[in-house]
Amino acid sequence: MCAPSLEDQERLPYTNATLQEMQSVFSVLPLELPRALTCDAHLRSHFLPKVPTKTGDPAQGLGKAY
């Protein structure tokens, strides 16, 4: 028994349908990645400050939990 290849796609309609459905439900790459500016910026009439990066001991956590 060998692994399926692209040539086997026509003979595996249920597998193909399952993969297409999974790709429509779950995004392959996360598009909601956190974003931060590396320097202060001006966009039209708005000032966008640089977001400081938090350094330190990750075991201390983020402080208060709300």
PQR file with spaces between the fields and no chain letter, atoms N, CA, C, O and H, PARSE charges and radii, in Angstrom:
ATOM       1  N    MET     1       0.848   -1.183    0.000 -0.4000 1.5000
ATOM       2  CA   MET     1       0.000    0.000    0.000 -0.0000 2.0000
ATOM       3  C    MET     1       0.893    1.246    0.000  0.5500 1.7000
ATOM       4  O    MET     1       1.842    1.339    0.778 -0.5500 1.4000
ATOM       5  N    CYS     2       0.583    2.182   -0.865 -0.4000 1.5000
ATOM       6  CA   CYS     2       1.401    3.387   -0.951 -0.0000 2.0000
ATOM       7  C    CYS     2       0.583    4.604   -0.525  0.5500 1.7000
ATOM       8  O    CYS     2      -0.645    4.545   -0.462 -0.5500 1.4000
ATOM       9  H    CYS     2      -0.188    2.106   -1.497  0.4000 1.0000
ATOM      10  N    ALA     3       1.261    5.685   -0.238 -0.4000 1.5000
ATOM      11  CA   ALA     3       0.602    6.923    0.163 -0.0000 2.0000
ATOM      12  C    ALA     3      -0.123    7.529   -1.033  0.5500 1.7000
ATOM      13  O    ALA     3       0.359    7.412   -2.160 -0.5500 1.4000
ATOM      14  H    ALA     3       2.259    5.733   -0.289  0.4000 1.0000
ATOM      15  N    PRO     4      -1.273    8.175   -0.817 -0.5600 1.5000
ATOM      16  CA   PRO     4      -1.989    8.787   -1.934  0.2800 2.0000
ATOM      17  C    PRO     4      -1.210    9.962   -2.520  0.5500 1.7000
ATOM      18  O    PRO     4      -0.475   10.650   -1.812 -0.5500 1.4000
ATOM      19  N    SER     5      -1.379   10.176   -3.798 -0.4000 1.5000
ATOM      20  CA   SER     5      -0.733   11.286   -4.490 -0.0000 2.0000
ATOM      21  C    SER     5      -1.804   12.116   -5.198  0.5500 1.7000
ATOM      22  O    SER     5      -2.990   11.795   -5.122 -0.5500 1.4000
ATOM      23  H    SER     5      -1.976    9.617   -4.374  0.4000 1.0000
ATOM      24  N    LEU     6      -1.394   13.163   -5.872 -0.4000 1.5000
ATOM      25  CA   LEU     6      -2.351   14.014   -6.577 -0.0000 2.0000
ATOM      26  C    LEU     6      -3.083   13.267   -7.689  0.5500 1.7000
ATOM      27  O    LEU     6      -4.214   13.616   -8.027 -0.5500 1.4000
ATOM      28  H    LEU     6      -0.430   13.424   -5.933  0.4000 1.0000
ATOM      29  N    GLU     7      -2.460   12.263   -8.249 -0.4000 1.5000
ATOM      30  CA   GLU     7      -3.113   11.480   -9.297 -0.0000 2.0000
ATOM      31  C    GLU     7      -4.296   10.691   -8.756  0.5500 1.7000
ATOM      32  O    GLU     7      -5.201   10.345   -9.515 -0.5500 1.4000
ATOM      33  H    GLU     7      -1.541   11.980   -7.974  0.4000 1.0000
ATOM      34  N    ASP     8      -4.307   10.399   -7.454 -0.4000 1.5000
ATOM      35  CA   ASP     8      -5.387    9.625   -6.832 -0.0000 2.0000
ATOM      36  C    ASP     8      -6.576   10.496   -6.435  0.5500 1.7000
ATOM      37  O    ASP     8      -7.574    9.976   -5.935 -0.5500 1.4000
ATOM      38  H    ASP     8      -3.572   10.680   -6.838  0.4000 1.0000
ATOM      39  N    GLN     9      -6.494   11.789   -6.642 -0.4000 1.5000
ATOM      40  CA   GLN     9      -7.526   12.706   -6.187 -0.0000 2.0000
ATOM      41  C    GLN     9      -8.896   12.386   -6.790  0.5500 1.7000
ATOM      42  O    GLN     9      -9.907   12.493   -6.095 -0.5500 1.4000
ATOM      43  H    GLN     9      -5.683   12.212   -7.048  0.4000 1.0000
ATOM      44  N    GLU    10      -8.949   12.005   -8.039 -0.4000 1.5000
ATOM      45  CA   GLU    10     -10.219   11.689   -8.690 -0.0000 2.0000
ATOM      46  C    GLU    10     -10.854   10.435   -8.099  0.5500 1.7000
ATOM      47  O    GLU    10     -12.078   10.302   -8.106 -0.5500 1.4000
ATOM      48  H    GLU    10      -8.128   11.919   -8.604  0.4000 1.0000
ATOM      49  N    ARG    11     -10.045    9.520   -7.590 -0.4000 1.5000
ATOM      50  CA   ARG    11     -10.570    8.279   -7.019 -0.0000 2.0000
ATOM      51  C    ARG    11     -10.888    8.402   -5.535  0.5500 1.7000
ATOM      52  O    ARG    11     -11.341    7.430   -4.930 -0.5500 1.4000
ATOM      53  H    ARG    11      -9.051    9.628   -7.584  0.4000 1.0000
ATOM      54  N    LEU    12     -10.667    9.555   -4.936 -0.4000 1.5000
ATOM      55  CA   LEU    12     -10.920    9.762   -3.508 -0.0000 2.0000
ATOM      56  C    LEU    12     -11.843   10.972   -3.306  0.5500 1.7000
ATOM      57  O    LEU    12     -11.422   11.960   -2.703 -0.5500 1.4000
ATOM      58  H    LEU    12     -10.299   10.344   -5.427  0.4000 1.0000
ATOM      59  N    PRO    13     -13.090   10.919   -3.795 -0.5600 1.5000
ATOM      60  CA   PRO    13     -13.951   12.099   -3.715  0.2800 2.0000
ATOM      61  C    PRO    13     -14.318   12.475   -2.279  0.5500 1.7000
ATOM      62  O    PRO    13     -14.426   13.660   -1.964 -0.5500 1.4000
ATOM      63  N    TYR    14     -14.511   11.490   -1.409 -0.4000 1.5000
ATOM      64  CA   TYR    14     -14.896   11.803   -0.030 -0.0000 2.0000
ATOM      65  C    TYR    14     -13.729   12.431    0.731  0.5500 1.7000
ATOM      66  O    TYR    14     -13.931   13.339    1.537 -0.5500 1.4000
ATOM      67  H    TYR    14     -14.424   10.527   -1.665  0.4000 1.0000
ATOM      68  N    THR    15     -12.531   11.961    0.483 -0.4000 1.5000
ATOM      69  CA   THR    15     -11.362   12.551    1.123 -0.0000 2.0000
ATOM      70  C    THR    15     -11.167   13.981    0.641  0.5500 1.7000
ATOM      71  O    THR    15     -10.881   14.876    1.437 -0.5500 1.4000
ATOM      72  H    THR    15     -12.366   11.224   -0.171  0.4000 1.0000
ATOM      73  N    ASN    16     -11.321   14.193   -0.647 -0.4000 1.5000
ATOM      74  CA   ASN    16     -11.179   15.527   -1.220 -0.0000 2.0000
ATOM      75  C    ASN    16     -12.233   16.472   -0.652  0.5500 1.7000
ATOM      76  O    ASN    16     -11.915   17.612   -0.313 -0.5500 1.4000
ATOM      77  H    ASN    16     -11.553   13.467   -1.294  0.4000 1.0000
ATOM      78  N    ALA    17     -13.489   16.017   -0.541 -0.4000 1.5000
ATOM      79  CA   ALA    17     -14.558   16.846    0.003 -0.0000 2.0000
ATOM      80  C    ALA    17     -14.299   17.177    1.469  0.5500 1.7000
ATOM      81  O    ALA    17     -14.547   18.303    1.901 -0.5500 1.4000
ATOM      82  H    ALA    17     -13.748   15.091   -0.816  0.4000 1.0000
ATOM      83  N    THR    18     -13.802   16.209    2.238 -0.4000 1.5000
ATOM      84  CA   THR    18     -13.505   16.441    3.645 -0.0000 2.0000
ATOM      85  C    THR    18     -12.401   17.478    3.798  0.5500 1.7000
ATOM      86  O    THR    18     -12.508   18.374    4.635 -0.5500 1.4000
ATOM      87  H    THR    18     -13.601   15.294    1.887  0.4000 1.0000
ATOM      88  N    LEU    19     -11.351   17.368    3.009 -0.4000 1.5000
ATOM      89  CA   LEU    19     -10.256   18.328    3.085 -0.0000 2.0000
ATOM      90  C    LEU    19     -10.715   19.734    2.689  0.5500 1.7000
ATOM      91  O    LEU    19     -10.319   20.715    3.318 -0.5500 1.4000
ATOM      92  H    LEU    19     -11.264   16.640    2.329  0.4000 1.0000
ATOM      93  N    GLN    20     -11.538   19.831    1.662 -0.4000 1.5000
ATOM      94  CA   GLN    20     -12.041   21.145    1.255 -0.0000 2.0000
ATOM      95  C    GLN    20     -12.934   21.755    2.326  0.5500 1.7000
ATOM      96  O    GLN    20     -12.878   22.961    2.569 -0.5500 1.4000
ATOM      97  H    GLN    20     -11.860   19.033    1.152  0.4000 1.0000
ATOM      98  N    GLU    21     -13.765   20.922    2.975 -0.4000 1.5000
ATOM      99  CA   GLU    21     -14.629   21.427    4.035 -0.0000 2.0000
ATOM     100  C    GLU    21     -13.812   21.891    5.233  0.5500 1.7000
ATOM     101  O    GLU    21     -14.124   22.917    5.838 -0.5500 1.4000
ATOM     102  H    GLU    21     -13.811   19.942    2.778  0.4000 1.0000
ATOM     103  N    MET    22     -12.773   21.147    5.577 -0.4000 1.5000
ATOM     104  CA   MET    22     -11.917   21.536    6.695 -0.0000 2.0000
ATOM     105  C    MET    22     -11.205   22.853    6.402  0.5500 1.7000
ATOM     106  O    MET    22     -11.051   23.683    7.298 -0.5500 1.4000
ATOM     107  H    MET    22     -12.519   20.314    5.085  0.4000 1.0000
ATOM     108  N    GLN    23     -10.770   23.053    5.161 -0.4000 1.5000
ATOM     109  CA   GLN    23     -10.092   24.287    4.803 -0.0000 2.0000
ATOM     110  C    GLN    23     -11.048   25.473    4.804  0.5500 1.7000
ATOM     111  O    GLN    23     -10.626   26.604    5.048 -0.5500 1.4000
ATOM     112  H    GLN    23     -10.895   22.379    4.433  0.4000 1.0000
ATOM     113  N    SER    24     -12.325   25.234    4.535 -0.4000 1.5000
ATOM     114  CA   SER    24     -13.278   26.348    4.565 -0.0000 2.0000
ATOM     115  C    SER    24     -13.666   26.707    5.993  0.5500 1.7000
ATOM     116  O    SER    24     -13.993   27.861    6.269 -0.5500 1.4000
ATOM     117  H    SER    24     -12.668   24.316    4.337  0.4000 1.0000
ATOM     118  N    VAL    25     -13.636   25.732    6.912 -0.4000 1.5000
ATOM     119  CA   VAL    25     -14.016   25.985    8.297 -0.0000 2.0000
ATOM     120  C    VAL    25     -12.830   26.502    9.101  0.5500 1.7000
ATOM     121  O    VAL    25     -12.958   27.482    9.834 -0.5500 1.4000
ATOM     122  H    VAL    25     -13.371   24.794    6.688  0.4000 1.0000
ATOM     123  N    PHE    26     -11.687   25.855    8.970 -0.4000 1.5000
ATOM     124  CA   PHE    26     -10.497   26.224    9.720 -0.0000 2.0000
ATOM     125  C    PHE    26      -9.511   26.897    8.784  0.5500 1.7000
ATOM     126  O    PHE    26      -9.183   26.359    7.727 -0.5500 1.4000
ATOM     127  H    PHE    26     -11.583   25.059    8.374  0.4000 1.0000
ATOM     128  N    SER    27      -9.043   28.060    9.166 -0.4000 1.5000
ATOM     129  CA   SER    27      -8.073   28.725    8.305 -0.0000 2.0000
ATOM     130  C    SER    27      -6.728   28.013    8.413  0.5500 1.7000
ATOM     131  O    SER    27      -6.342   27.562    9.492 -0.5500 1.4000
ATOM     132  H    SER    27      -9.308   28.498   10.025  0.4000 1.0000
ATOM     133  N    VAL    28      -6.036   27.916    7.317 -0.4000 1.5000
ATOM     134  CA   VAL    28      -4.753   27.231    7.274 -0.0000 2.0000
ATOM     135  C    VAL    28      -3.700   28.047    8.013  0.5500 1.7000
ATOM     136  O    VAL    28      -2.899   27.493    8.766 -0.5500 1.4000
ATOM     137  H    VAL    28      -6.350   28.282    6.441  0.4000 1.0000
ATOM     138  N    LEU    29      -3.700   29.343    7.804 -0.4000 1.5000
ATOM     139  CA   LEU    29      -2.787   30.253    8.488 -0.0000 2.0000
ATOM     140  C    LEU    29      -3.597   31.215    9.349  0.5500 1.7000
ATOM     141  O    LEU    29      -4.623   31.732    8.908 -0.5500 1.4000
ATOM     142  H    LEU    29      -4.351   29.793    7.193  0.4000 1.0000
ATOM     143  N    PRO    30      -3.152   31.451   10.546 -0.5600 1.5000
ATOM     144  CA   PRO    30      -3.900   32.400   11.370  0.2800 2.0000
ATOM     145  C    PRO    30      -3.769   33.821   10.818  0.5500 1.7000
ATOM     146  O    PRO    30      -2.665   34.342   10.665 -0.5500 1.4000
ATOM     147  N    LEU    31      -4.896   34.425   10.529 -0.4000 1.5000
ATOM     148  CA   LEU    31      -4.881   35.774    9.975 -0.0000 2.0000
ATOM     149  C    LEU    31      -5.007   36.829   11.064  0.5500 1.7000
ATOM     150  O    LEU    31      -4.813   38.015   10.799 -0.5500 1.4000
ATOM     151  H    LEU    31      -5.793   34.002   10.653  0.4000 1.0000
ATOM     152  N    GLU    32      -5.325   36.420   12.270 -0.4000 1.5000
ATOM     153  CA   GLU    32      -5.508   37.345   13.383 -0.0000 2.0000
ATOM     154  C    GLU    32      -4.246   37.424   14.238  0.5500 1.7000
ATOM     155  O    GLU    32      -4.327   37.338   15.464 -0.5500 1.4000
ATOM     156  H    GLU    32      -5.483   35.457   12.486  0.4000 1.0000
ATOM     157  N    LEU    33      -3.111   37.582   13.624 -0.4000 1.5000
ATOM     158  CA   LEU    33      -1.863   37.672   14.362 -0.0000 2.0000
ATOM     159  C    LEU    33      -1.773   39.018   15.064  0.5500 1.7000
ATOM     160  O    LEU    33      -2.222   40.026   14.518 -0.5500 1.4000
ATOM     161  H    LEU    33      -3.046   37.651   12.629  0.4000 1.0000
ATOM     162  N    PRO    34      -1.203   39.057   16.263 -0.5600 1.5000
ATOM     163  CA   PRO    34      -1.047   40.346   16.925  0.2800 2.0000
ATOM     164  C    PRO    34      -0.102   41.255   16.137  0.5500 1.7000
ATOM     165  O    PRO    34       0.887   40.806   15.556 -0.5500 1.4000
ATOM     166  N    ARG    35      -0.434   42.520   16.137 -0.4000 1.5000
ATOM     167  CA   ARG    35       0.387   43.487   15.398 -0.0000 2.0000
ATOM     168  C    ARG    35       0.855   44.571   16.354  0.5500 1.7000
ATOM     169  O    ARG    35       0.147   44.926   17.296 -0.5500 1.4000
ATOM     170  H    ARG    35      -1.237   42.884   16.609  0.4000 1.0000
ATOM     171  N    ALA    36       2.026   45.085   16.114 -0.4000 1.5000
ATOM     172  CA   ALA    36       2.563   46.176   16.929 -0.0000 2.0000
ATOM     173  C    ALA    36       3.486   47.016   16.059  0.5500 1.7000
ATOM     174  O    ALA    36       4.144   46.509   15.151 -0.5500 1.4000
ATOM     175  H    ALA    36       2.601   44.796   15.349  0.4000 1.0000
ATOM     176  N    LEU    37       3.521   48.309   16.355 -0.4000 1.5000
ATOM     177  CA   LEU    37       4.414   49.211   15.631 -0.0000 2.0000
ATOM     178  C    LEU    37       5.798   49.167   16.253  0.5500 1.7000
ATOM     179  O    LEU    37       5.933   49.023   17.468 -0.5500 1.4000
ATOM     180  H    LEU    37       2.987   48.721   17.093  0.4000 1.0000
ATOM     181  N    THR    38       6.817   49.290   15.431 -0.4000 1.5000
ATOM     182  CA   THR    38       8.189   49.312   15.924 -0.0000 2.0000
ATOM     183  C    THR    38       8.683   50.729   16.162  0.5500 1.7000
ATOM     184  O    THR    38       9.725   50.927   16.787 -0.5500 1.4000
ATOM     185  H    THR    38       6.707   49.407   14.444  0.4000 1.0000
ATOM     186  N    CYS    39       7.937   51.727   15.664 -0.4000 1.5000
ATOM     187  CA   CYS    39       8.277   53.128   15.916 -0.0000 2.0000
ATOM     188  C    CYS    39       6.992   53.950   15.860  0.5500 1.7000
ATOM     189  O    CYS    39       5.990   53.506   15.300 -0.5500 1.4000
ATOM     190  H    CYS    39       7.090   51.567   15.156  0.4000 1.0000
ATOM     191  N    ASP    40       7.024   55.157   16.447 -0.4000 1.5000
ATOM     192  CA   ASP    40       5.871   56.046   16.408 -0.0000 2.0000
ATOM     193  C    ASP    40       5.541   56.400   14.962  0.5500 1.7000
ATOM     194  O    ASP    40       6.435   56.558   14.131 -0.5500 1.4000
ATOM     195  H    ASP    40       7.839   55.517   16.902  0.4000 1.0000
ATOM     196  N    ALA    41       4.241   56.522   14.673 -0.4000 1.5000
ATOM     197  CA   ALA    41       3.838   56.815   13.300 -0.0000 2.0000
ATOM     198  C    ALA    41       2.650   57.765   13.296  0.5500 1.7000
ATOM     199  O    ALA    41       1.911   57.857   14.276 -0.5500 1.4000
ATOM     200  H    ALA    41       3.516   56.394   15.349  0.4000 1.0000
ATOM     201  N    HIS    42       2.476   58.469   12.184 -0.4000 1.5000
ATOM     202  CA   HIS    42       1.328   59.343   11.972 -0.0000 2.0000
ATOM     203  C    HIS    42       0.595   58.828   10.739  0.5500 1.7000
ATOM     204  O    HIS    42       1.191   58.623    9.682 -0.5500 1.4000
ATOM     205  H    HIS    42       3.077   58.393   11.388  0.4000 1.0000
ATOM     206  N    LEU    43      -0.706   58.625   10.899 -0.4000 1.5000
ATOM     207  CA   LEU    43      -1.534   58.190    9.778 -0.0000 2.0000
ATOM     208  C    LEU    43      -2.663   59.194    9.647  0.5500 1.7000
ATOM     209  O    LEU    43      -3.545   59.271   10.502 -0.5500 1.4000
ATOM     210  H    LEU    43      -1.190   58.791   11.758  0.4000 1.0000
ATOM     211  N    ARG    44      -2.628   59.954    8.577 -0.4000 1.5000
ATOM     212  CA   ARG    44      -3.540   61.079    8.375 -0.0000 2.0000
ATOM     213  C    ARG    44      -3.459   61.994    9.580  0.5500 1.7000
ATOM     214  O    ARG    44      -2.404   62.583    9.816 -0.5500 1.4000
ATOM     215  H    ARG    44      -1.912   59.891    7.882  0.4000 1.0000
ATOM     216  N    SER    45      -4.524   62.142   10.352 -0.4000 1.5000
ATOM     217  CA   SER    45      -4.466   63.043   11.508 -0.0000 2.0000
ATOM     218  C    SER    45      -4.331   62.285   12.827  0.5500 1.7000
ATOM     219  O    SER    45      -4.534   62.857   13.898 -0.5500 1.4000
ATOM     220  H    SER    45      -5.381   61.664   10.161  0.4000 1.0000
ATOM     221  N    HIS    46      -3.993   61.018   12.751 -0.4000 1.5000
ATOM     222  CA   HIS    46      -3.903   60.185   13.950 -0.0000 2.0000
ATOM     223  C    HIS    46      -2.460   59.876   14.310  0.5500 1.7000
ATOM     224  O    HIS    46      -1.624   59.631   13.441 -0.5500 1.4000
ATOM     225  H    HIS    46      -3.828   60.553   11.881  0.4000 1.0000
ATOM     226  N    PHE    47      -2.183   59.894   15.604 -0.4000 1.5000
ATOM     227  CA   PHE    47      -0.863   59.529   16.103 -0.0000 2.0000
ATOM     228  C    PHE    47      -0.931   58.081   16.595  0.5500 1.7000
ATOM     229  O    PHE    47      -1.791   57.744   17.408 -0.5500 1.4000
ATOM     230  H    PHE    47      -2.862   60.094   16.311  0.4000 1.0000
ATOM     231  N    LEU    48      -0.045   57.240   16.115 -0.4000 1.5000
ATOM     232  CA   LEU    48       0.008   55.835   16.503 -0.0000 2.0000
ATOM     233  C    LEU    48       1.312   55.603   17.259  0.5500 1.7000
ATOM     234  O    LEU    48       2.387   55.602   16.660 -0.5500 1.4000
ATOM     235  H    LEU    48       0.653   57.514   15.454  0.4000 1.0000
ATOM     236  N    PRO    49       1.217   55.403   18.585 -0.5600 1.5000
ATOM     237  CA   PRO    49       2.440   55.238   19.357  0.2800 2.0000
ATOM     238  C    PRO    49       3.029   53.844   19.201  0.5500 1.7000
ATOM     239  O    PRO    49       2.326   52.872   18.924 -0.5500 1.4000
ATOM     240  N    LYS    50       4.323   53.780   19.384 -0.4000 1.5000
ATOM     241  CA   LYS    50       5.015   52.497   19.387 -0.0000 2.0000
ATOM     242  C    LYS    50       4.529   51.713   20.603  0.5500 1.7000
ATOM     243  O    LYS    50       4.400   52.265   21.696 -0.5500 1.4000
ATOM     244  H    LYS    50       4.894   54.570   19.609  0.4000 1.0000
ATOM     245  N    VAL    51       4.263   50.439   20.408 -0.4000 1.5000
ATOM     246  CA   VAL    51       3.827   49.595   21.516 -0.0000 2.0000
ATOM     247  C    VAL    51       5.073   49.022   22.163  0.5500 1.7000
ATOM     248  O    VAL    51       5.850   48.325   21.509 -0.5500 1.4000
ATOM     249  H    VAL    51       4.368   49.991   19.520  0.4000 1.0000
ATOM     250  N    PRO    52       5.273   49.311   23.455 -0.5600 1.5000
ATOM     251  CA   PRO    52       6.474   48.770   24.095  0.2800 2.0000
ATOM     252  C    PRO    52       6.386   47.259   24.241  0.5500 1.7000
ATOM     253  O    PRO    52       5.314   46.704   24.482 -0.5500 1.4000
ATOM     254  N    THR    53       7.514   46.615   24.093 -0.4000 1.5000
ATOM     255  CA   THR    53       7.547   45.170   24.296 -0.0000 2.0000
ATOM     256  C    THR    53       7.838   44.912   25.754  0.5500 1.7000
ATOM     257  O    THR    53       8.667   45.583   26.367 -0.5500 1.4000
ATOM     258  H    THR    53       8.385   47.066   23.898  0.4000 1.0000
ATOM     259  N    LYS    54       7.151   43.939   26.298 -0.4000 1.5000
ATOM     260  CA   LYS    54       7.325   43.623   27.708 -0.0000 2.0000
ATOM     261  C    LYS    54       8.447   42.607   27.836  0.5500 1.7000
ATOM     262  O    LYS    54       8.394   41.535   27.233 -0.5500 1.4000
ATOM     263  H    LYS    54       6.477   43.393   25.800  0.4000 1.0000
ATOM     264  N    THR    55       9.436   42.936   28.602 -0.4000 1.5000
ATOM     265  CA   THR    55      10.517   42.003   28.862 -0.0000 2.0000
ATOM     266  C    THR    55      10.511   41.670   30.337  0.5500 1.7000
ATOM     267  O    THR    55      10.010   42.438   31.158 -0.5500 1.4000
ATOM     268  H    THR    55       9.479   43.807   29.092  0.4000 1.0000
ATOM     269  N    GLY    56      11.052   40.558   30.657 -0.4000 1.5000
ATOM     270  CA   GLY    56      11.099   40.161   32.051 -0.0000 2.0000
ATOM     271  C    GLY    56      10.874   38.674   32.188  0.5500 1.7000
ATOM     272  O    GLY    56      10.992   37.913   31.228 -0.5500 1.4000
ATOM     273  H    GLY    56      11.459   39.933   29.991  0.4000 1.0000
ATOM     274  N    ASP    57      10.552   38.281   33.387 -0.4000 1.5000
ATOM     275  CA   ASP    57      10.375   36.871   33.694 -0.0000 2.0000
ATOM     276  C    ASP    57       8.962   36.441   33.303  0.5500 1.7000
ATOM     277  O    ASP    57       7.993   36.942   33.874 -0.5500 1.4000
ATOM     278  H    ASP    57      10.456   38.899   34.168  0.4000 1.0000
ATOM     279  N    PRO    58       8.821   35.524   32.343 -0.5600 1.5000
ATOM     280  CA   PRO    58       7.481   35.093   31.948  0.2800 2.0000
ATOM     281  C    PRO    58       6.756   34.341   33.056  0.5500 1.7000
ATOM     282  O    PRO    58       5.534   34.205   33.001 -0.5500 1.4000
ATOM     283  N    ALA    59       7.474   33.852   34.055 -0.4000 1.5000
ATOM     284  CA   ALA    59       6.832   33.144   35.151 -0.0000 2.0000
ATOM     285  C    ALA    59       6.060   34.089   36.051  0.5500 1.7000
ATOM     286  O    ALA    59       5.206   33.638   36.815 -0.5500 1.4000
ATOM     287  H    ALA    59       8.467   33.962   34.100  0.4000 1.0000
ATOM     288  N    GLN    60       6.334   35.398   35.987 -0.4000 1.5000
ATOM     289  CA   GLN    60       5.615   36.363   36.799 -0.0000 2.0000
ATOM     290  C    GLN    60       4.242   36.671   36.239  0.5500 1.7000
ATOM     291  O    GLN    60       3.419   37.275   36.928 -0.5500 1.4000
ATOM     292  H    GLN    60       7.027   35.764   35.367  0.4000 1.0000
ATOM     293  N    GLY    61       3.979   36.279   35.025 -0.4000 1.5000
ATOM     294  CA   GLY    61       2.670   36.499   34.439 -0.0000 2.0000
ATOM     295  C    GLY    61       2.473   37.913   33.955  0.5500 1.7000
ATOM     296  O    GLY    61       3.435   38.668   33.811 -0.5500 1.4000
ATOM     297  H    GLY    61       4.647   35.788   34.465  0.4000 1.0000
ATOM     298  N    LEU    62       1.250   38.271   33.707 -0.4000 1.5000
ATOM     299  CA   LEU    62       0.917   39.588   33.175 -0.0000 2.0000
ATOM     300  C    LEU    62       0.404   40.530   34.245  0.5500 1.7000
ATOM     301  O    LEU    62      -0.071   41.618   33.919 -0.5500 1.4000
ATOM     302  H    LEU    62       0.468   37.658   33.823  0.4000 1.0000
ATOM     303  N    GLY    63       0.481   40.155   35.491 -0.4000 1.5000
ATOM     304  CA   GLY    63      -0.001   41.029   36.562 -0.0000 2.0000
ATOM     305  C    GLY    63      -1.394   40.611   36.984  0.5500 1.7000
ATOM     306  O    GLY    63      -1.699   39.422   37.072 -0.5500 1.4000
ATOM     307  H    GLY    63       0.867   39.271   35.756  0.4000 1.0000
ATOM     308  N    LYS    64      -2.259   41.622   37.252 -0.4000 1.5000
ATOM     309  CA   LYS    64      -3.608   41.360   37.731 -0.0000 2.0000
ATOM     310  C    LYS    64      -4.433   40.657   36.652  0.5500 1.7000
ATOM     311  O    LYS    64      -4.333   40.951   35.461 -0.5500 1.4000
ATOM     312  H    LYS    64      -2.011   42.588   37.180  0.4000 1.0000
ATOM     313  N    ALA    65      -5.237   39.732   37.117 -0.4000 1.5000
ATOM     314  CA   ALA    65      -6.205   39.094   36.211 -0.0000 2.0000
ATOM     315  C    ALA    65      -7.562   39.728   36.461  0.5500 1.7000
ATOM     316  O    ALA    65      -8.030   39.769   37.599 -0.5500 1.4000
ATOM     317  H    ALA    65      -5.318   39.493   38.085  0.4000 1.0000
ATOM     318  N    TYR    66      -8.191   40.220   35.411 -0.4000 1.5000
ATOM     319  CA   TYR    66      -9.488   40.886   35.575 -0.0000 2.0000
ATOM     320  C    TYR    66     -10.587   39.943   35.220  0.5500 1.7000
ATOM     321  O    TYR    66     -11.761   40.307   35.291 -0.5500 1.4000
ATOM     322  H    TYR    66      -7.811   40.186   34.486  0.4000 1.0000
